[in-house]
Amino acid sequence: MIRKQIYLDETMITQIRKIAVDKNISQSEVIRRSLFEYIKNEQVKGKIKDPLQELLGIVDLPLADGSENHDDYIYGGKNNA
């Protein structure tokens, strides 16, 4: 993990402390979980793109069986002979 320093107002600190005590987890874990949920929601809304998903459609190949015969297409074989 990477350490980050952030500024929070007193209301947030109080709420984070209460949640941490209620759930018996650290305040850092409360913040991590909150950020995880926020990021997940932003991805669902389409505001944050999955970089791998963006690669879809870049390569236009007429292969329908690439997952089954990938070795033949990559290294040559019966389908590329």
N, C-alpha and C positions, 0 to 999 in steps of 0.2 A: 504494500500500500504506500501511497505517497501522502506525506503530511501536508495539510493546508491550514492556513490561519485565516479565520473569517471574523467579521464583526456582527454581533447579534444584539438586538435591543433587549431590554430587561424583560419585557413580556414574553418574548420567545424563549429566553433563558429559563424563566419560571415554568413555562409549559413543557419545555424539553426535560427539565429536572423531574417534573411530576410524572411524565410518561415513562422516563427511565426507571423511577422508583416503582411505579405501578407494574411495569413489565419485567422488572429485575434485570435490566440491561444497562449498558453504559450510555452516557449522553451522546458519545460519538456514534454508537450504534443507532440511536434514535435518528440522528442527522443523516447517517448513511442510508437507512431504510427510507426516510422521507425523500431524499434525493433520488434514490432508485425508483420510487413510485412516480415522482415528478417526471423523470426522464422517460420512463415507460409510457406514461400518458402522452407525452409530447411525441413519441414515436408513433403511437396509435393515431394521433391527429395528423400525422404525416409531416410534422415540422422538422423532425430529425430523421434523416434517411439512413438506412442500413447500407454501408458502403458495398457490401457484397450484392445486395439487391440492386444497386445501381449498375452493376456490371451486366445484369441480365439485359439482353437485347443488344449489347455492344457487338458481340460476335454473331453474325448471321450465318449459321451453317444448316444445310439441309439434312442433318443427321437426326434421326428419330431414335436411334438405338445407341447413342454415345455412351450411356452409362453401362451398357452391357458389353460393347465391343470397343471400349476406349483404347485398349492395347493395340488393336489392329489399326486404329486411326492414328495413334501417336507414333508407333514404331513400324508401321507398315505390316502388311499381312494379307490375308485372304481378301479383305475388302479393298485394299489399296494396290493390289498387284496389277 
